Amino acid sequence: MKTAIPILALLMVLAACAPKPFASPLTSPSAPPTPPPSPAVGEEITPIGAILADPVAYRGREVTVIAYYRGWDLLGEAGTGPPRTRSDIAVADATGAIYIAPAGEEAMSGLPPLLPSQVESTETLLRLHGRVEMTENGQPYLLVTKMEEVKGLPARVVLRVHRTGGFAGMNEELMALSDGTLYYLNRKTRTHVRWKADPAQVIQAVEGLRPFLDKEVGTQVPDGFAYSITVQDGEQVRTAVFYEGKLPEDAGRALAPILDWFGEAIDRVVRPTPTPGPYPGAVMAAIRRLAEDRDISPEEIAVASWEPVDWPDTSLGCPEPGMMYAQVIVPGYLVVLEVHGDLYRAHTDRTGERVVFCLP
């Protein structure tokens, strides 16, 4: 919209204020008043994943979303470029990521100082209200009329774990939803994976942690992992910190399900679990093309993952040195195929007429 203030310019003005210091879950920042809880009692919150799954159904609808600020898609969760201008920013919850754009200056009131390039800001949780819109290429985004910082967890998230430390200096997080959905994010490598567990396991994990809430458990050791745990306890959000190096036996049992989920997440990142069909025509075209190139049967090829992507030019994200490409957005798909343990990354257009295989 011509009347909308570019979000980058406004954020630069906001950045003139000193940013508040990061506080661990068990400390209280000596800063501005505490943001309101999230979500408000009785408030209907729309998961981002629901919008992404059926953007046509949501087009033009007013929704409220609670999600983490991600700036210029700093953690690679949206996986595509901004829908309108380079000033658009991304937000993410445990179900997906989407770009937002302000409908006017009033939409930004009450926000803390944030910059699209600051990774530190990606821990900031926002409540956003606005209308779902779509670009001509079918990319959904949220035209925001109001946004504010909130505390707590995104809607339906009952457990969030932030794991840091280790010999490699890990920085990972895991969110568990009440329906059993698990979302893993590696902040250093910008890799993420989402899968479903038994909802009863999630409930049991939360119950097992309850005796340790509002405490620090264990003793920190060099190269050991620290787990900052946030739990939705009724209308309260409670925290705990576990130090894996030296844990009491009962605390180790409570942490065990979380360790299993982190291990499964890393396995899924390294070796993606094939997703079931049916697949779009472009995905099938990528399978046929790989079968021809490898001289194998299409039945030997498994689809590890596929997702819609808007490629920034006609190279489909795989430019060759010395070649010129038209700078137009090309809707298509990113497809990862597996053949006997080897992974192949295919970039396609929307119809599958063009299939290009790229290195990871």
Contacts in CASP RR format, 6 or more apart in sequence:
PFRMAT RR
TARGET T0000
AUTHOR 0000-0000-0000
METHOD contacts of the structure
MODEL  1
MKTAIPILALLMVLAACAPKPFASPLTSPSAPPTPPPSPAVGEEITPIGA
ILADPVAYRGREVTVIAYYRGWDLLGEAGTGPPRTRSDIAVADATGAIYI
APAGEEAMSGLPPLLPSQVESTETLLRLHGRVEMTENGQPYLLVTKMEEV
KGLPARVVLRVHRTGGFAGMNEELMALSDGTLYYLNRKTRTHVRWKADPA
QVIQAVEGLRPFLDKEVGTQVPDGFAYSITVQDGEQVRTAVFYEGKLPED
AGRALAPILDWFGEAIDRVVRPTPTPGPYPGAVMAAIRRLAEDRDISPEE
IAVASWEPVDWPDTSLGCPEPGMMYAQVIVPGYLVVLEVHGDLYRAHTDR
TGERVVFCLP
1 103 0 8 1.000
1 104 0 8 1.000
1 143 0 8 1.000
3 104 0 8 1.000
4 101 0 8 1.000
4 102 0 8 1.000
4 103 0 8 1.000
4 104 0 8 1.000
5 102 0 8 1.000
5 104 0 8 1.000
5 105 0 8 1.000
5 108 0 8 1.000
6 85 0 8 1.000
6 87 0 8 1.000
7 87 0 8 1.000
7 88 0 8 1.000
7 89 0 8 1.000
7 101 0 8 1.000
7 102 0 8 1.000
7 108 0 8 1.000
7 116 0 8 1.000
8 86 0 8 1.000
8 87 0 8 1.000
8 116 0 8 1.000
9 87 0 8 1.000
10 102 0 8 1.000
10 105 0 8 1.000
10 108 0 8 1.000
11 113 0 8 1.000
11 114 0 8 1.000
11 115 0 8 1.000
11 116 0 8 1.000
12 115 0 8 1.000
14 108 0 8 1.000
14 111 0 8 1.000
14 112 0 8 1.000
14 113 0 8 1.000
14 114 0 8 1.000
15 113 0 8 1.000
15 114 0 8 1.000
15 115 0 8 1.000
16 113 0 8 1.000
17 113 0 8 1.000
18 113 0 8 1.000
19 112 0 8 1.000
19 113 0 8 1.000
19 118 0 8 1.000
19 120 0 8 1.000
19 121 0 8 1.000
20 29 0 8 1.000
20 31 0 8 1.000
20 32 0 8 1.000
20 112 0 8 1.000
20 113 0 8 1.000
21 29 0 8 1.000
21 31 0 8 1.000
22 120 0 8 1.000
22 123 0 8 1.000
23 29 0 8 1.000
24 228 0 8 1.000
24 241 0 8 1.000
25 228 0 8 1.000
25 229 0 8 1.000
25 230 0 8 1.000
25 239 0 8 1.000
25 240 0 8 1.000
25 241 0 8 1.000
26 214 0 8 1.000
26 216 0 8 1.000
26 239 0 8 1.000
26 241 0 8 1.000
32 112 0 8 1.000
34 151 0 8 1.000
35 148 0 8 1.000
35 149 0 8 1.000
35 150 0 8 1.000
35 151 0 8 1.000
36 127 0 8 1.000
36 148 0 8 1.000
36 150 0 8 1.000
36 151 0 8 1.000
37 150 0 8 1.000
37 151 0 8 1.000
37 152 0 8 1.000
37 235 0 8 1.000
37 237 0 8 1.000
38 66 0 8 1.000
38 125 0 8 1.000
38 127 0 8 1.000
38 150 0 8 1.000
38 151 0 8 1.000
38 152 0 8 1.000
38 153 0 8 1.000
38 154 0 8 1.000
38 155 0 8 1.000
39 45 0 8 1.000
39 64 0 8 1.000
39 66 0 8 1.000
39 127 0 8 1.000
39 150 0 8 1.000
39 155 0 8 1.000
41 235 0 8 1.000
43 64 0 8 1.000
44 64 0 8 1.000
45 64 0 8 1.000
45 65 0 8 1.000
45 66 0 8 1.000
45 154 0 8 1.000
45 155 0 8 1.000
45 156 0 8 1.000
46 58 0 8 1.000
46 63 0 8 1.000
46 64 0 8 1.000
46 65 0 8 1.000
47 65 0 8 1.000
47 93 0 8 1.000
47 94 0 8 1.000
47 95 0 8 1.000
47 96 0 8 1.000
47 155 0 8 1.000
47 156 0 8 1.000
48 65 0 8 1.000
48 67 0 8 1.000
48 91 0 8 1.000
48 92 0 8 1.000
48 93 0 8 1.000
48 95 0 8 1.000
48 96 0 8 1.000
48 97 0 8 1.000
48 98 0 8 1.000
49 93 0 8 1.000
49 95 0 8 1.000
49 96 0 8 1.000
50 58 0 8 1.000
50 95 0 8 1.000
51 58 0 8 1.000
51 63 0 8 1.000
51 65 0 8 1.000
51 98 0 8 1.000
51 132 0 8 1.000
51 140 0 8 1.000
51 142 0 8 1.000
52 95 0 8 1.000
52 96 0 8 1.000
52 98 0 8 1.000
52 140 0 8 1.000
55 132 0 8 1.000
55 134 0 8 1.000
55 138 0 8 1.000
55 140 0 8 1.000
56 134 0 8 1.000
58 132 0 8 1.000
58 140 0 8 1.000
59 132 0 8 1.000
59 133 0 8 1.000
59 134 0 8 1.000
59 140 0 8 1.000
60 131 0 8 1.000
60 132 0 8 1.000
60 133 0 8 1.000
61 131 0 8 1.000
61 132 0 8 1.000
62 129 0 8 1.000
62 130 0 8 1.000
62 131 0 8 1.000
63 129 0 8 1.000
63 130 0 8 1.000
63 131 0 8 1.000
63 132 0 8 1.000
63 142 0 8 1.000
64 127 0 8 1.000
64 128 0 8 1.000
64 129 0 8 1.000
64 130 0 8 1.000
65 91 0 8 1.000
65 93 0 8 1.000
65 98 0 8 1.000
65 127 0 8 1.000
65 128 0 8 1.000
65 129 0 8 1.000
65 142 0 8 1.000
66 93 0 8 1.000
66 125 0 8 1.000
66 126 0 8 1.000
66 127 0 8 1.000
66 128 0 8 1.000
66 150 0 8 1.000
66 154 0 8 1.000
66 155 0 8 1.000
67 91 0 8 1.000
67 92 0 8 1.000
67 93 0 8 1.000
67 97 0 8 1.000
67 98 0 8 1.000
67 125 0 8 1.000
67 126 0 8 1.000
67 128 0 8 1.000
67 154 0 8 1.000
68 91 0 8 1.000
68 92 0 8 1.000
68 93 0 8 1.000
68 122 0 8 1.000
68 123 0 8 1.000
68 124 0 8 1.000
68 125 0 8 1.000
68 126 0 8 1.000
68 154 0 8 1.000
69 89 0 8 1.000
69 91 0 8 1.000
69 114 0 8 1.000
69 121 0 8 1.000
69 122 0 8 1.000
69 124 0 8 1.000
69 125 0 8 1.000
69 126 0 8 1.000
70 76 0 8 1.000
70 77 0 8 1.000
70 78 0 8 1.000
70 89 0 8 1.000
70 90 0 8 1.000
70 91 0 8 1.000
70 92 0 8 1.000
70 97 0 8 1.000
70 122 0 8 1.000
71 89 0 8 1.000
71 90 0 8 1.000
71 114 0 8 1.000
71 115 0 8 1.000
71 116 0 8 1.000
71 117 0 8 1.000
71 118 0 8 1.000
71 121 0 8 1.000
71 122 0 8 1.000
72 82 0 8 1.000
72 89 0 8 1.000
72 90 0 8 1.000
72 116 0 8 1.000
72 117 0 8 1.000
73 79 0 8 1.000
73 80 0 8 1.000
73 81 0 8 1.000
73 90 0 8 1.000
73 97 0 8 1.000
73 99 0 8 1.000
74 90 0 8 1.000
74 116 0 8 1.000
74 117 0 8 1.000
74 119 0 8 1.000
74 122 0 8 1.000
75 92 0 8 1.000
75 122 0 8 1.000
75 185 0 8 1.000
75 187 0 8 1.000
75 190 0 8 1.000
75 192 0 8 1.000
76 97 0 8 1.000
76 190 0 8 1.000
76 192 0 8 1.000
77 90 0 8 1.000
77 92 0 8 1.000
77 96 0 8 1.000
77 97 0 8 1.000
77 185 0 8 1.000
77 192 0 8 1.000
78 90 0 8 1.000
78 92 0 8 1.000
78 97 0 8 1.000
78 98 0 8 1.000
78 99 0 8 1.000
79 97 0 8 1.000
79 307 0 8 1.000
79 309 0 8 1.000
80 139 0 8 1.000
80 309 0 8 1.000
80 310 0 8 1.000
81 99 0 8 1.000
81 310 0 8 1.000
81 312 0 8 1.000
82 88 0 8 1.000
82 89 0 8 1.000
82 90 0 8 1.000
82 99 0 8 1.000
83 99 0 8 1.000
83 101 0 8 1.000
83 135 0 8 1.000
83 139 0 8 1.000
83 140 0 8 1.000
83 141 0 8 1.000
84 101 0 8 1.000
84 135 0 8 1.000
84 141 0 8 1.000
85 101 0 8 1.000
87 101 0 8 1.000
87 116 0 8 1.000
88 99 0 8 1.000
88 100 0 8 1.000
88 101 0 8 1.000
88 141 0 8 1.000
89 99 0 8 1.000
89 100 0 8 1.000
89 116 0 8 1.000
90 97 0 8 1.000
90 98 0 8 1.000
90 99 0 8 1.000
90 100 0 8 1.000
91 97 0 8 1.000
91 98 0 8 1.000
91 99 0 8 1.000
91 100 0 8 1.000
91 126 0 8 1.000
91 128 0 8 1.000
91 142 0 8 1.000
92 98 0 8 1.000
93 154 0 8 1.000
93 155 0 8 1.000
93 157 0 8 1.000
94 154 0 8 1.000
94 156 0 8 1.000
94 157 0 8 1.000
94 175 0 8 1.000
94 177 0 8 1.000
94 181 0 8 1.000
94 183 0 8 1.000
94 194 0 8 1.000
95 177 0 8 1.000
95 181 0 8 1.000
95 183 0 8 1.000
95 194 0 8 1.000
96 194 0 8 1.000
98 140 0 8 1.000
98 141 0 8 1.000
98 142 0 8 1.000
99 139 0 8 1.000
99 141 0 8 1.000
99 142 0 8 1.000
100 128 0 8 1.000
100 141 0 8 1.000
100 142 0 8 1.000
100 143 0 8 1.000
100 144 0 8 1.000
100 147 0 8 1.000
101 141 0 8 1.000
101 142 0 8 1.000
101 143 0 8 1.000
101 144 0 8 1.000
102 108 0 8 1.000
102 143 0 8 1.000
102 144 0 8 1.000
102 147 0 8 1.000
103 130 0 8 1.000
103 131 0 8 1.000
103 143 0 8 1.000
103 144 0 8 1.000
103 145 0 8 1.000
104 145 0 8 1.000
106 145 0 8 1.000
106 146 0 8 1.000
107 144 0 8 1.000
107 145 0 8 1.000
107 146 0 8 1.000
107 147 0 8 1.000
108 147 0 8 1.000
110 148 0 8 1.000
110 149 0 8 1.000
111 126 0 8 1.000
111 147 0 8 1.000
111 148 0 8 1.000
111 149 0 8 1.000
112 124 0 8 1.000
112 149 0 8 1.000
114 121 0 8 1.000
114 124 0 8 1.000
115 121 0 8 1.000
119 187 0 8 1.000
122 187 0 8 1.000
124 149 0 8 1.000
125 149 0 8 1.000
125 150 0 8 1.000
125 151 0 8 1.000
125 152 0 8 1.000
125 153 0 8 1.000
125 154 0 8 1.000
126 147 0 8 1.000
126 148 0 8 1.000
126 149 0 8 1.000
126 150 0 8 1.000
127 147 0 8 1.000
127 148 0 8 1.000
127 149 0 8 1.000
127 150 0 8 1.000
128 142 0 8 1.000
128 144 0 8 1.000
128 146 0 8 1.000
128 147 0 8 1.000
129 144 0 8 1.000
129 145 0 8 1.000
129 146 0 8 1.000
129 147 0 8 1.000
130 142 0 8 1.000
130 143 0 8 1.000
130 144 0 8 1.000
130 145 0 8 1.000
130 146 0 8 1.000
131 142 0 8 1.000
131 143 0 8 1.000
131 145 0 8 1.000
132 140 0 8 1.000
132 141 0 8 1.000
132 142 0 8 1.000
132 143 0 8 1.000
133 140 0 8 1.000
133 141 0 8 1.000
133 142 0 8 1.000
133 143 0 8 1.000
134 140 0 8 1.000
134 141 0 8 1.000
135 141 0 8 1.000
137 310 0 8 1.000
137 329 0 8 1.000
137 331 0 8 1.000
138 331 0 8 1.000
139 310 0 8 1.000
151 237 0 8 1.000
152 230 0 8 1.000
152 232 0 8 1.000
152 237 0 8 1.000
153 160 0 8 1.000
153 175 0 8 1.000
153 230 0 8 1.000
153 232 0 8 1.000
153 237 0 8 1.000
154 175 0 8 1.000
156 177 0 8 1.000
156 178 0 8 1.000
156 179 0 8 1.000
157 175 0 8 1.000
157 176 0 8 1.000
157 177 0 8 1.000
157 232 0 8 1.000
158 176 0 8 1.000
158 177 0 8 1.000
158 178 0 8 1.000
158 202 0 8 1.000
158 203 0 8 1.000
158 206 0 8 1.000
158 231 0 8 1.000
158 232 0 8 1.000
159 174 0 8 1.000
159 175 0 8 1.000
159 176 0 8 1.000
159 202 0 8 1.000
159 205 0 8 1.000
159 206 0 8 1.000
159 209 0 8 1.000
159 229 0 8 1.000
159 230 0 8 1.000
159 231 0 8 1.000
159 232 0 8 1.000
160 173 0 8 1.000
160 174 0 8 1.000
160 175 0 8 1.000
160 176 0 8 1.000
160 229 0 8 1.000
160 230 0 8 1.000
161 173 0 8 1.000
161 174 0 8 1.000
161 175 0 8 1.000
161 227 0 8 1.000
161 228 0 8 1.000
161 229 0 8 1.000
161 230 0 8 1.000
161 258 0 8 1.000
161 262 0 8 1.000
162 172 0 8 1.000
162 173 0 8 1.000
162 227 0 8 1.000
162 228 0 8 1.000
162 229 0 8 1.000
162 230 0 8 1.000
163 170 0 8 1.000
163 171 0 8 1.000
163 172 0 8 1.000
163 173 0 8 1.000
163 174 0 8 1.000
163 225 0 8 1.000
163 226 0 8 1.000
163 227 0 8 1.000
163 262 0 8 1.000
164 170 0 8 1.000
164 171 0 8 1.000
164 172 0 8 1.000
164 225 0 8 1.000
164 226 0 8 1.000
164 228 0 8 1.000
165 171 0 8 1.000
165 223 0 8 1.000
165 224 0 8 1.000
165 225 0 8 1.000
165 226 0 8 1.000
166 223 0 8 1.000
166 224 0 8 1.000
166 225 0 8 1.000
167 223 0 8 1.000
169 188 0 8 1.000
170 186 0 8 1.000
170 188 0 8 1.000
170 225 0 8 1.000
171 186 0 8 1.000
171 187 0 8 1.000
171 188 0 8 1.000
172 184 0 8 1.000
172 185 0 8 1.000
172 186 0 8 1.000
172 187 0 8 1.000
172 188 0 8 1.000
172 262 0 8 1.000
173 184 0 8 1.000
173 185 0 8 1.000
173 187 0 8 1.000
174 182 0 8 1.000
174 183 0 8 1.000
174 184 0 8 1.000
174 185 0 8 1.000
174 258 0 8 1.000
174 261 0 8 1.000
174 262 0 8 1.000
174 265 0 8 1.000
175 182 0 8 1.000
175 183 0 8 1.000
176 182 0 8 1.000
176 183 0 8 1.000
176 197 0 8 1.000
176 202 0 8 1.000
176 205 0 8 1.000
176 206 0 8 1.000
176 261 0 8 1.000
177 183 0 8 1.000
177 202 0 8 1.000
178 199 0 8 1.000
178 202 0 8 1.000
178 203 0 8 1.000
179 196 0 8 1.000
179 199 0 8 1.000
180 196 0 8 1.000
180 197 0 8 1.000
180 198 0 8 1.000
180 199 0 8 1.000
180 201 0 8 1.000
180 202 0 8 1.000
181 194 0 8 1.000
181 195 0 8 1.000
181 196 0 8 1.000
181 197 0 8 1.000
182 194 0 8 1.000
182 195 0 8 1.000
182 196 0 8 1.000
182 197 0 8 1.000
182 202 0 8 1.000
182 261 0 8 1.000
182 265 0 8 1.000
183 192 0 8 1.000
183 193 0 8 1.000
183 194 0 8 1.000
184 192 0 8 1.000
184 193 0 8 1.000
184 194 0 8 1.000
184 261 0 8 1.000
184 262 0 8 1.000
184 265 0 8 1.000
184 266 0 8 1.000
184 268 0 8 1.000
184 269 0 8 1.000
185 191 0 8 1.000
185 192 0 8 1.000
186 192 0 8 1.000
186 269 0 8 1.000
191 269 0 8 1.000
192 269 0 8 1.000
193 265 0 8 1.000
193 268 0 8 1.000
193 269 0 8 1.000
193 272 0 8 1.000
195 264 0 8 1.000
195 265 0 8 1.000
195 268 0 8 1.000
195 273 0 8 1.000
197 261 0 8 1.000
201 257 0 8 1.000
204 257 0 8 1.000
205 257 0 8 1.000
205 258 0 8 1.000
206 231 0 8 1.000
208 253 0 8 1.000
208 254 0 8 1.000
209 229 0 8 1.000
209 231 0 8 1.000
209 240 0 8 1.000
209 254 0 8 1.000
210 231 0 8 1.000
210 233 0 8 1.000
211 250 0 8 1.000
211 254 0 8 1.000
212 240 0 8 1.000
212 242 0 8 1.000
212 251 0 8 1.000
212 254 0 8 1.000
213 231 0 8 1.000
213 233 0 8 1.000
213 238 0 8 1.000
213 239 0 8 1.000
213 240 0 8 1.000
214 238 0 8 1.000
214 239 0 8 1.000
214 240 0 8 1.000
215 240 0 8 1.000
215 241 0 8 1.000
216 240 0 8 1.000
216 241 0 8 1.000
216 243 0 8 1.000
217 240 0 8 1.000
217 241 0 8 1.000
217 242 0 8 1.000
217 243 0 8 1.000
217 247 0 8 1.000
217 248 0 8 1.000
217 251 0 8 1.000
218 242 0 8 1.000
218 243 0 8 1.000
218 245 0 8 1.000
218 246 0 8 1.000
218 247 0 8 1.000
218 248 0 8 1.000
218 251 0 8 1.000
219 243 0 8 1.000
219 245 0 8 1.000
219 246 0 8 1.000
220 226 0 8 1.000
220 243 0 8 1.000
220 245 0 8 1.000
221 243 0 8 1.000
221 245 0 8 1.000
221 246 0 8 1.000
224 243 0 8 1.000
224 244 0 8 1.000
224 245 0 8 1.000
225 243 0 8 1.000
225 244 0 8 1.000
225 245 0 8 1.000
226 241 0 8 1.000
226 242 0 8 1.000
226 243 0 8 1.000
226 244 0 8 1.000
227 241 0 8 1.000
227 242 0 8 1.000
227 243 0 8 1.000
227 244 0 8 1.000
227 255 0 8 1.000
227 258 0 8 1.000
228 239 0 8 1.000
228 241 0 8 1.000
229 239 0 8 1.000
229 240 0 8 1.000
229 241 0 8 1.000
229 242 0 8 1.000
229 258 0 8 1.000
230 237 0 8 1.000
230 238 0 8 1.000
230 239 0 8 1.000
231 237 0 8 1.000
231 238 0 8 1.000
231 239 0 8 1.000
231 240 0 8 1.000
242 251 0 8 1.000
242 252 0 8 1.000
242 255 0 8 1.000
244 255 0 8 1.000
247 255 0 8 1.000
271 341 0 8 1.000
272 304 0 8 1.000
272 305 0 8 1.000
272 336 0 8 1.000
272 338 0 8 1.000
272 343 0 8 1.000
273 304 0 8 1.000
274 302 0 8 1.000
274 303 0 8 1.000
274 304 0 8 1.000
274 338 0 8 1.000
275 303 0 8 1.000
275 304 0 8 1.000
275 305 0 8 1.000
275 306 0 8 1.000
277 303 0 8 1.000
279 287 0 8 1.000
279 303 0 8 1.000
279 306 0 8 1.000
280 306 0 8 1.000
280 333 0 8 1.000
281 351 0 8 1.000
281 352 0 8 1.000
282 332 0 8 1.000
282 333 0 8 1.000
282 335 0 8 1.000
282 348 0 8 1.000
282 349 0 8 1.000
282 350 0 8 1.000
282 351 0 8 1.000
282 352 0 8 1.000
282 355 0 8 1.000
283 303 0 8 1.000
283 306 0 8 1.000
283 333 0 8 1.000
283 335 0 8 1.000
283 348 0 8 1.000
285 348 0 8 1.000
285 352 0 8 1.000
285 353 0 8 1.000
285 355 0 8 1.000
286 333 0 8 1.000
286 335 0 8 1.000
286 337 0 8 1.000
286 346 0 8 1.000
286 348 0 8 1.000
286 352 0 8 1.000
286 355 0 8 1.000
287 298 0 8 1.000
287 301 0 8 1.000
287 303 0 8 1.000
287 337 0 8 1.000
288 298 0 8 1.000
289 346 0 8 1.000
289 355 0 8 1.000
289 357 0 8 1.000
290 301 0 8 1.000
290 337 0 8 1.000
290 339 0 8 1.000
290 344 0 8 1.000
290 346 0 8 1.000
290 357 0 8 1.000
291 297 0 8 1.000
291 298 0 8 1.000
291 300 0 8 1.000
291 301 0 8 1.000
293 357 0 8 1.000
294 339 0 8 1.000
296 339 0 8 1.000
300 339 0 8 1.000
300 340 0 8 1.000
301 337 0 8 1.000
301 338 0 8 1.000
301 339 0 8 1.000
302 337 0 8 1.000
302 338 0 8 1.000
302 339 0 8 1.000
303 335 0 8 1.000
303 336 0 8 1.000
303 337 0 8 1.000
303 338 0 8 1.000
304 336 0 8 1.000
304 337 0 8 1.000
304 338 0 8 1.000
304 343 0 8 1.000
305 334 0 8 1.000
305 335 0 8 1.000
305 336 0 8 1.000
306 333 0 8 1.000
306 334 0 8 1.000
306 335 0 8 1.000
306 336 0 8 1.000
307 333 0 8 1.000
307 334 0 8 1.000
308 331 0 8 1.000
308 332 0 8 1.000
308 333 0 8 1.000
309 331 0 8 1.000
309 332 0 8 1.000
309 333 0 8 1.000
309 334 0 8 1.000
309 347 0 8 1.000
310 329 0 8 1.000
310 330 0 8 1.000
310 331 0 8 1.000
310 332 0 8 1.000
311 317 0 8 1.000
311 329 0 8 1.000
311 330 0 8 1.000
311 331 0 8 1.000
311 332 0 8 1.000
311 347 0 8 1.000
311 349 0 8 1.000
312 327 0 8 1.000
312 329 0 8 1.000
313 319 0 8 1.000
313 325 0 8 1.000
313 326 0 8 1.000
313 327 0 8 1.000
313 328 0 8 1.000
313 329 0 8 1.000
313 330 0 8 1.000
314 325 0 8 1.000
314 326 0 8 1.000
314 328 0 8 1.000
314 330 0 8 1.000
315 323 0 8 1.000
315 325 0 8 1.000
315 356 0 8 1.000
316 330 0 8 1.000
316 332 0 8 1.000
316 347 0 8 1.000
316 348 0 8 1.000
316 349 0 8 1.000
316 354 0 8 1.000
316 356 0 8 1.000
317 347 0 8 1.000
317 356 0 8 1.000
317 358 0 8 1.000
318 347 0 8 1.000
318 356 0 8 1.000
318 357 0 8 1.000
318 358 0 8 1.000
319 325 0 8 1.000
330 349 0 8 1.000
330 350 0 8 1.000
331 349 0 8 1.000
331 350 0 8 1.000
332 347 0 8 1.000
332 348 0 8 1.000
332 349 0 8 1.000
332 350 0 8 1.000
332 352 0 8 1.000
333 346 0 8 1.000
333 347 0 8 1.000
333 348 0 8 1.000
333 350 0 8 1.000
333 352 0 8 1.000
334 345 0 8 1.000
334 346 0 8 1.000
334 347 0 8 1.000
335 345 0 8 1.000
335 346 0 8 1.000
335 347 0 8 1.000
335 348 0 8 1.000
336 343 0 8 1.000
336 344 0 8 1.000
336 345 0 8 1.000
336 346 0 8 1.000
337 343 0 8 1.000
337 344 0 8 1.000
337 346 0 8 1.000
338 344 0 8 1.000
343 360 0 8 1.000
344 357 0 8 1.000
345 357 0 8 1.000
345 358 0 8 1.000
345 359 0 8 1.000
345 360 0 8 1.000
346 355 0 8 1.000
346 356 0 8 1.000
346 357 0 8 1.000
346 358 0 8 1.000
347 355 0 8 1.000
347 356 0 8 1.000
347 357 0 8 1.000
347 358 0 8 1.000
348 354 0 8 1.000
348 355 0 8 1.000
348 356 0 8 1.000
END
